[in-house]
Amino acid sequence: MPRSTVNCFNSVRPGIVPVMAKPAPEDHLEWRTVEVDGRRVNYGVAGSGLPVLFLHGWALGQHSYKRALKRLVRLGCQVYAPALPGFGGSTPLPSERTNIAGYAAWVDAFLDAVGVDEPVFAVGHSFGGGVATKLAHDFPNRVGYLVLINSVGGGTWLLAGNKVRSMAERPIWDWVLHFPSDLLMARGFVAQMRAILEDAVPNLVSNPLGLYRVGMLARRADLTSDLADIKARHLPVLVLWGEGDGIIPRASFEALCAAVGSAGTVVPGRHSWLLADPDSFGEVMANSVKVARAARVAASSDAPQPKIVAMRPGATGAAAH
């Protein structure tokens, strides 16, 4: 005899009104899956308005940043936050495409897959900043505004007089020593660790070799020539850096600023400050989002473009050299 299906509303006792679930708030990220080039991709999406692409840092994924991403939604954005290949359950790239250019091409295909057909407000943290930079360089019609947060790609580790030492020269042990200290000394340590562990531990268990390969890409990345090309196209670029970051040194941040030819913005915090203090992240991003939204409206109406203001409330400028 076949098992019957029970309609929950028909089974409610007389006199009892069923309680309907409240609709999720607009800033609630919905987790979805899509295929890109025949490979599974997990991503979060929320909001409406200005299309924002958010690319996560090394060893993390789309879940770690959900508190920070809610702030972007509240600013009037539709946020797309994919787990990059090899992270957060997304299928890894083939070995021959496991480089920053390969990740950028994958992001271009991802945006096609989710139906984004206008330039995005691209935000990248750490390794994600390197991928966002390459996307803006290799696919110029994809990005209308670029934000780099404690990003790889500066290529400079130390400046000693006239001698410049590259990030590739930085010993592995020096990287390893700075990762735990950056976490343990961070403001909002508990919230930051909770966010990081949600993605980092599963990534480490499921894809340790992939984490190592991407770590080496991040370590060697020098995208200053790409940023110089982006500067020549007059693409708005905001470079942010947490003043206590021991993973991306100040010399690398200043090299990014020099490449784009504008002052960067130094904010309180360390490498993953936006995880520890998402409210500050929202405040720092507010002006850039406002400018990008106005530019989007102006582009659709041929109105004058708004002036870009580099400084953000509560932050200090770092002049490019």
N, C-alpha and C positions, 0 to 999 in steps of 0.2 A: 504494500500500500504506500503510495507516495507521501512524503512528508509535507504537511501543509505549511503555507506561509501565512503568518499572522500580521494583520495590519495593526500597528500600535495604536492608532486613533480609535479604531473600532473596539479595541479591548479595554479602553478606559472605562472605569465604573461610572454609572450615571451620577450626575451632580458634581463631578470633578472636571475642572477645566484643564486641559493639557497645557503645560508650560512650554512655550516655544523658546528655542535658543536665541539669545541675543545676537544680532549680526556683529561680525568682527569689526573692530575699529578700522578706519581707513589706513592707519599706519601699521597694521598687522601684516607681516610678510607672509605671503602664501608660497609654500614650497612646491615647486613643479619639476617636471622632467621633460626634456625635449631631446631629439636626436640631432647631432651635428656631424655631418659626413659619416652617418651610420653609427655613431658612437653616442652613448648615453651621457647626458649632461644634467646635473642637478642645479637648480637655481632658485633664488627667491625673488619675488616681485611684489610691489605694493605701490599704492598711490596713483595719482594722475597728474598730468601737466608736463613740465619740462622733463624729457627723458634723461635719466642719469644712469650711467654705467659705473658700477663699483667693482674694482678688482682687488682681491684680498692679497695679503702678504704670504710669505713663505711659511709652509707647514700648517697654515690655517685653512679656512673655507668660508662659505657664505654665512654659516650660522654665527660665527664668532662676533660679527659686526652688527648683529640685528638691533642692538640698542642705539648704536650710532646711525644706522640707516633709517630708523624711525624719525630721527631729527630731520633728515633730508625730505622725507615724505611730508612732514609737517610744514616744510618750507614751500610746498607746492610742487613736488617732483614725483615722477613715476620712476621708481628705482628698480633696476635690474642688477642682481648680484649673483653671477654664476660662480660655481665651484670650478676653478680652472682644472684642465685635464690632469688626472692623477691625484686630485684632492677632493675631499668631500663626496666621494662616491662617483665622480665623473670619470669616464674611461680615459686612461692615459693616451697621450699622443704617440704615434709611431716613433721609434728611436731617432730616425733621420730628421724628424720635425721637432725634436725636443730641444728647441733653442728659442730665444726671445722672439725672433721673427716668426717662428712656427706658432708660438702662442698668440702673437698678434693676428696672424692670418686666421687662427681658430676663433678669436673674438669677433672678427669681421663676419665669419660664417655664423657664429652664434646670434649676432644681431639680426642677420637675415632670417634665421630660424624662428626668432621670437617676434618678427614683424616690425622691427624698428627701422624706419626708412628716412630718418632725418638725422642731422648731426647731433651727437650726444654730448652731455656734460660728463666728461670722463674723469673719474677719481680713482687713483691707484695708490695703495699703501705698500711700502717696502718693495717686494718683488713685483707686486701688482702695478706699482708706479713705473717700473721698467717696461712692462707689457703695454701699459697705457701710452707711454711715450712712443714705443715702436708702432702701435696702432695709429697714432696721430701722424707719424712720419710716413708710414707705408700706405696708409689709407686716408689721405687728407680729407676726403669728403665725409668721413665717419665722425670726426670730432670737431665740435664747435668751441669747446672750452676745456682746458686741461688742468687738473689739480694733482700735484705730486706731493704725497705725504710721507715724510721720512723715507724717500724713495732711493732705490738703487739707481745706478747709471751715472753718478758723478765721476767715477773712475779714480778719484784721488783719495789716498789714505792719510798721508802726512805731508805737510809743507815744512821744510826746514831750510830757511834762507832761500836760496835759489834752487834748492833740490826738491823735486817732487817725487813722492813714492806712490805708486799706484795701488789700488785696492787689491789687485792680483798679487802684489807682494806681501800683503798682510798675512802673517802666519795663521794657520788654522787654529792653533791653540789660543790666539788672541780673540778670534771670533767666539770660540767656545766659552772663554772666561767671561765675556761681556753679556752673553745671553742670560744666564741666571741672575747676574747682578742687575741687569736692566729690569727684570721682572720683580726681584725681591725689594728693590729700592723705589719702585714705582708708587705714586699716589694711587689710591683705589686698587691696591694689590689684590684683594679678594675678588672683586668684580672682574678684574682683568684676568686673573687666573681661571675663574669659572668660564669666561668667554673663550679663552685660549684652549683649555682642556677639552671643551666640547668638540673641537675639530682636530686639535693637534695629536691627541692620543690615538684616535681611530686612523688618522693619516699615517702615523708612525707604524702602527701595527699592520696596516693593509698595504703600505707602499713605501717601505724604508729606502729602497734603492732610488725611487723617484724623488723622494725628499733630498737625498744626497745629490742627485744630478741637478735639481733646481737650485740647491744651495750653492753649487759650484758656478752655475750660470749667474746667480746674483752676485757672487764674490768677484767675478771677472767683468761684470757689465760696465761698459763705458759707452754711454749714449750721448755724449756731449756734442758730437758732430751732428747727430740726428736732431738734437734740440736747436743747434745753430740753424739748421734748415727750417725747422718749425718757426723759429724767430723771424726768418726772412719772409715767411708767409703771413706774419703778423697775427698768428693764432694767440689768443689770450692764454697765458700760462701762469698759474700760481704755484709757488714752491713753498711748502710748509715743513718745518723741522722742529722736533721737540728738543728743548735746550739741553736735556740730560741724556740724550741718545748716545749710548756707547757702541751700538751696532753699526749705524751709519754715522761716521764722524763728521764734525763740522766742516772739515776740508772738502769732503765729498758734497755736502750741501751747498757750499759756496761755489764749487765747480758747476753745479747745476744752475745756480743763479747767474753765474757768468755766461754760461752757454745761452740762456734765454735773454740775457741783457737787461735784467730787472732785479730789483730788491726782492729777496725772499722774505718770509715771515717766520720769526722764531716764536714759538708758543711754549708755555709751561708744560713740563712733562718729559717723558722719555720716549723710547721707540714706538710703543703702542699706546700713546696717550689718548687716542680717540676711543679705545676700548675701556680705559680706566675712567674717562670723564666725557661721556657722550654729550652732555649738555654744553661743555666748552666747545666741542666739535661743531655742534649746531650753531653756536654763536659765531665761531670763526668762519663758517661756511655761508652765513646768511647773506653777506654783501655780494659775494661771488654769484650765488644763486640768483639774487635779485637782478644783478647785471645781466646774467645769461638769459633769464626769463624776459627781461625787457628787450634784449637783442633779438630773441626769438620772435617776439611780437613785431618788432621793427622790421625784421627781415620779411615777415609775411605781409607787411603793409607799406613797405618802402619808406618808413619813417626814419628820421635821423638815428644813428646808433648811439647808445649811451656811453658815457665816459667810464673807463674802468679805473677803479680805485684799488690800489694794491694793499694798503694797510687794513688791518682788521681790528675790531674792538679788543682791547686787552692784550694785544700782541706787540712785539717790537720788531722793527725792520732790521734786516741784515743786508747791507749794501753789497751789490755784486762787484767783483774785482775784475 
